[in-house]
Amino acid sequence: MQNISILSQTSPYIRKETSTKRMMFDVLIALTPVVFFSIYRFGLDALARILVSLIIFVGVEALYFLSVTRVDGYNFKDKIKNKFKKYSINNFSAPAVSAVIYAMLLPNQLHLYVVVMGALFGAAIGKMIFGGLGMNIFNPAAAGRVFIALAFTTFFTGSYGFIDAAAGATALSTSFPEVLNSYSLIDLLVGNIPGSMGEINSLAILFGLAYLLIRKSADYRPVLSGLLIFTALATVAGFILHPTLVFEYVIFQLLSGGLLFGLTFMITDPATSPITRPGRWWFGLIVGSLVFFIRSFGSLPEGVAFALLFGNLMVPLLDYPMWANNRFTKKFYISFSLVFVALVALTFVILGGYAI
């Protein structure tokens, strides 16, 4: 196949040995404003859930590393010592990133043992079962969050602090435009709303996104693609459902829930995203459109983690060597545009826009 070289190696696909370490620490730095705000807003509740997540994710990674790494040694103690010599900073920073992201996806009052169960699932089943660092096909944080959302659904009731009795547990769980009676668009921007710890302060998330893009530790393509398709679909829905409040509706959809957080810290994960540039545009399109459809037509008010995991499933298909190409061809532009327009048209029809 022309225009692309296929190398046999594990993800993330970065040329320099130091790049993975730098990228992981860049993500941790980008998460800092979100983490600080969550601790400021929720206090020890946030700190406890972050620390528990860190212990589980880093601990599972260390145990897996010690169990599968083969080294020479005269005795058990000597072998353990030699194994730790091979334990790199990447074996700490990568699970630390997953742990913080996972914690930021949780409500601040979720029972700690539920936090532990989700972290164990995300680390062990979402990552280690596939071979560890760079081998996983699913985002570990999303896997853990979806697992506890399905297995411990009732525990999420009452787990969100600072709830407005009229508005509900999260801004997205309240009907539009009634939610505007409880929260302004400024509230959505600065985090003066209930919700998961890391998703409510859009301003802090945008600071993190800007840092990652400036440092080139995140690819803008899936972010922009997901943002464009979601905005387009939300705009169509706004014109049909709330013709006098289109701008407010679109901004509300963009700034509430976990969309911005997912596009900033999760869809950009190099280990679980496509390796080609066109593939990353498709990846963003898949995730962004699914988030909108789950929000609008599903039984859940939010669907970022579900959409991301489905997008992860599509990555092997997007990277299939028979059609994977790192160059933007005429075929890509035509097919991408047609699918984009088809999704917009589908939304228009489903919402009854033809009757306007």
C-alpha positions in Angstrom: 0.0 0.0 0.0 1.3 3.4 -0.9 1.6 6.6 1.2 1.7 4.8 4.6 4.3 2.6 6.3 2.9 0.0 8.7 5.3 -0.8 11.6 4.9 -3.7 14.0 4.9 -1.9 17.4 2.6 -1.1 20.2 0.8 2.2 20.7 1.1 5.0 21.4 2.9 5.5 18.0 5.5 8.1 18.9 8.9 8.3 17.4 11.0 9.3 20.4 11.4 7.2 23.5 11.0 10.3 25.7 7.8 11.4 23.9 5.4 9.1 25.8 6.7 10.4 29.1 6.5 14.0 28.1 3.0 13.5 26.7 1.7 11.8 29.8 3.1 14.6 32.0 1.6 17.2 29.7 -1.8 15.6 30.2 -1.4 15.6 34.0 -0.4 19.3 33.8 -3.5 20.0 31.6 -5.7 18.2 34.1 -4.4 20.4 36.9 -6.9 23.2 36.6 -9.8 20.7 36.5 -8.4 18.8 39.5 -7.8 22.0 41.5 -11.3 23.2 40.8 -12.8 19.9 41.8 -10.9 20.0 45.1 -11.9 23.6 45.7 -15.6 22.8 44.9 -16.0 19.4 46.6 -13.1 19.4 49.1 -12.1 16.1 50.7 -14.7 14.2 48.7 -12.9 15.0 45.5 -9.4 14.4 47.1 -10.4 11.0 48.5 -11.7 9.7 45.2 -8.7 11.0 43.3 -6.3 9.3 45.7 -8.2 6.0 45.7 -8.3 6.0 41.9 -4.5 6.6 41.8 -3.8 3.8 44.3 -5.9 1.3 42.3 -4.7 2.2 38.8 -1.0 2.6 39.7 -1.1 -0.5 41.9 -2.7 -2.8 39.3 -0.2 -1.6 36.7 2.7 -2.4 39.1 1.3 -5.8 40.0 0.8 -6.7 36.4 4.3 -5.5 35.5 5.9 -7.5 38.3 3.9 -10.6 37.3 4.7 -10.6 33.6 8.3 -9.2 33.5 10.9 -11.9 33.2 14.4 -11.1 34.7 17.4 -13.1 35.9 18.2 -13.3 39.6 19.8 -15.6 42.2 16.7 -15.5 44.4 13.2 -14.1 44.7 14.4 -10.9 46.3 17.0 -10.4 43.6 14.5 -10.9 40.9 12.0 -8.4 42.4 14.8 -5.9 42.6 15.8 -6.4 39.0 12.1 -6.1 37.9 11.8 -2.8 39.6 14.9 -1.6 37.7 12.9 -2.1 34.5 9.9 -0.3 35.9 9.9 3.0 34.0 8.3 6.4 34.7 5.8 5.5 31.9 4.5 2.6 34.0 3.5 5.2 36.6 2.5 8.2 34.6 0.2 6.4 32.2 -2.0 4.8 34.9 -1.9 8.0 36.8 -3.4 9.8 33.9 -6.1 7.2 33.6 -6.8 7.4 37.3 -7.2 11.2 37.4 -9.5 11.1 34.3 -11.5 8.3 35.8 -11.9 10.2 39.1 -13.0 13.3 37.2 -15.8 11.4 35.6 -17.4 10.5 39.0 -19.9 12.4 41.2 -18.2 13.7 44.4 -20.3 11.6 46.8 -20.1 8.2 45.1 -19.3 5.5 47.6 -15.6 4.7 47.7 -16.0 1.0 47.3 -17.9 1.7 44.0 -15.0 3.9 43.0 -12.6 1.0 43.8 -14.7 -1.4 41.7 -14.7 0.9 38.7 -11.0 1.5 39.0 -10.2 -2.2 39.2 -12.4 -2.9 36.2 -10.9 -0.1 34.2 -7.3 -1.0 35.0 -7.5 -4.8 34.9 -10.2 -5.5 32.3 -10.0 -2.2 30.3 -6.2 -2.3 30.0 -4.1 -5.1 31.5 -6.1 -7.9 30.0 -5.0 -6.6 26.5 -1.3 -6.6 27.5 -0.7 -3.5 29.5 0.9 -0.2 28.5 0.0 0.8 24.9 -1.8 -2.5 24.1 -5.3 -1.6 25.3 -8.0 -1.0 22.7 -10.5 0.7 25.2 -10.0 3.8 27.2 -9.5 2.5 30.8 -11.1 5.5 32.4 -14.2 5.2 30.2 -14.4 1.4 30.7 -14.4 1.9 34.5 -17.0 4.6 34.4 -19.3 2.6 32.1 -18.9 -0.5 34.2 -20.1 1.2 37.5 -22.8 3.1 35.6 -24.3 -0.2 34.5 -23.5 -2.4 37.6 -24.1 0.2 40.3 -26.7 2.4 38.8 -28.7 3.0 42.0 -25.5 4.2 43.8 -25.4 7.2 41.6 -28.7 8.5 43.0 -27.8 11.1 45.5 -24.1 11.0 44.7 -24.0 14.5 43.2 -23.4 17.3 45.7 -24.8 20.9 45.6 -28.0 19.8 43.8 -30.6 22.4 43.0 -33.9 20.8 43.9 -35.6 22.2 40.9 -32.9 21.4 38.4 -31.9 17.9 39.3 -28.6 16.0 39.7 -26.9 17.4 36.6 -27.7 20.2 34.2 -28.3 17.7 31.4 -30.9 15.8 33.5 -33.2 18.9 33.4 -35.4 19.7 30.4 -34.5 22.7 28.3 -35.2 25.6 28.5 -36.4 25.1 32.1 -32.8 24.5 33.1 -32.0 28.2 32.3 -34.2 29.2 35.2 -31.7 27.5 37.5 -28.3 28.0 35.7 -27.1 30.7 33.5 -24.6 30.2 30.6 -21.9 31.8 32.8 -22.7 29.1 35.5 -22.0 26.5 32.8 -18.7 28.1 31.9 -17.3 28.5 35.4 -18.7 25.3 37.0 -21.5 26.6 39.2 -23.6 23.6 38.3 -24.0 20.0 39.7 -22.4 17.2 37.8 -19.4 14.9 37.8 -16.3 16.5 39.4 -14.3 17.1 36.2 -17.0 18.0 33.7 -18.6 21.0 35.2 -16.0 23.8 34.8 -15.7 24.3 31.1 -13.2 27.1 31.5 -10.7 24.9 33.3 -11.2 22.2 30.6 -10.5 24.7 27.8 -7.3 25.9 29.5 -6.2 22.3 29.6 -7.1 21.8 25.9 -5.2 24.9 24.9 -2.1 23.7 26.8 -2.3 20.3 25.1 -2.6 21.8 21.7 0.2 24.3 22.2 2.4 21.5 23.4 1.3 19.2 20.6 0.5 16.5 23.1 -3.0 16.2 21.7 -4.1 15.9 18.1 -6.6 18.6 17.2 -8.3 16.4 14.5 -10.6 14.2 16.6 -11.3 17.1 18.9 -12.3 19.4 16.0 -14.2 16.7 14.1 -16.2 15.7 17.2 -16.9 19.4 18.0 -18.0 20.2 14.5 -20.5 17.3 14.1 -21.9 17.8 17.6 -22.4 21.5 17.1 -24.0 20.9 13.7 -26.4 18.4 15.0 -27.2 20.5 18.1 -27.9 23.5 15.9 -30.3 21.6 13.7 -32.1 20.4 16.9 -32.1 23.9 18.3 -33.8 25.3 15.2 -36.5 22.6 15.3 -37.1 22.3 19.0 -36.4 25.8 20.3 -36.4 28.2 17.4 -36.3 31.3 19.6 -33.4 29.9 21.8 -31.1 28.3 19.2 -27.9 29.9 20.5 -28.7 29.2 24.2 -29.6 25.6 23.3 -26.3 25.0 21.4 -24.2 26.6 24.1 -26.0 24.7 26.8 -25.3 21.4 25.0 -21.7 22.2 24.4 -20.9 23.4 28.0 -23.0 20.9 30.0 -22.2 17.2 30.6 -18.9 15.6 29.7 -18.5 16.5 26.1 -15.7 19.0 26.4 -13.9 16.9 29.0 -14.2 13.8 26.8 -13.0 15.7 23.7 -10.0 17.1 25.6 -8.7 14.3 27.7 -10.2 11.1 26.3 -10.7 11.2 22.6 -7.1 12.3 22.2 -5.7 9.2 23.9 -3.0 8.0 21.4 -3.2 4.3 22.5 -6.9 4.0 21.7 -7.3 6.3 18.7 -6.5 5.7 15.0 -2.9 6.1 13.7 -3.8 7.9 10.5 -4.8 11.6 10.2 -8.0 10.8 8.2 -8.8 8.1 10.6 -8.8 10.5 13.5 -11.3 12.8 11.6 -13.6 9.8 11.3 -13.0 8.9 14.9 -14.1 12.3 16.1 -17.1 12.2 13.8 -18.2 8.8 15.3 -17.8 9.9 18.9 -19.3 13.4 18.5 -22.4 12.2 16.7 -23.0 9.3 19.1 -22.8 11.7 22.1 -25.5 13.8 20.5 -27.8 10.9 19.6 -27.4 9.3 23.1 -28.3 12.6 24.7 -31.2 13.3 22.4 -32.8 9.9 21.9 -31.3 7.5 24.5 -32.4 6.7 28.0 -29.4 8.5 29.5 -28.9 12.2 29.7 -25.2 11.8 28.9 -23.3 9.3 26.8 -19.7 10.5 26.3 -18.1 7.3 27.9 -20.4 5.0 26.0 -19.8 6.9 22.7 -16.0 6.8 23.3 -16.0 3.0 23.9 -18.0 2.4 20.7 -15.5 4.7 18.9 -12.6 2.6 20.3 -14.3 -0.5 18.8 -14.2 1.2 15.4 -10.5 2.0 15.5 -9.3 -1.4 14.1 -11.7 -0.9 11.2 -10.4 2.7 10.6 -6.8 1.4 10.8 -7.4 -1.6 8.5 -4.3 -1.6 6.1 -6.4 -2.2 3.0 -7.9 1.4 3.1 -5.9 3.2 5.8 -4.1 6.1 4.3 -2.2 8.9 6.1 -2.9 11.3 3.2 -6.1 13.2 2.6 -7.4 12.1 -0.7 -10.4 13.2 -2.8 -12.2 10.0 -1.7 -11.8 10.9 1.9 -13.2 14.5 1.4 -16.2 13.2 -0.5 -17.0 10.3 1.9 -16.5 12.4 5.0 -18.7 15.2 3.7 -21.5 12.8 2.6 -21.6 11.1 6.0 -21.5 14.5 7.8 -24.4 15.8 5.7 -26.3 12.5 6.1 -26.1 12.7 9.9 -27.4 16.3 9.8 -30.2 15.2 7.5 -31.0 12.2 9.7 -31.3 14.4 12.7 -33.5 16.8 10.8 -35.9 14.0 9.8 -36.0 12.3 13.2 -36.9 15.5 15.0 -39.6 16.2 12.5 -38.0 19.2 10.8 -39.8 18.4 7.5 -43.0 19.4 9.2 -41.8 23.0 9.9 
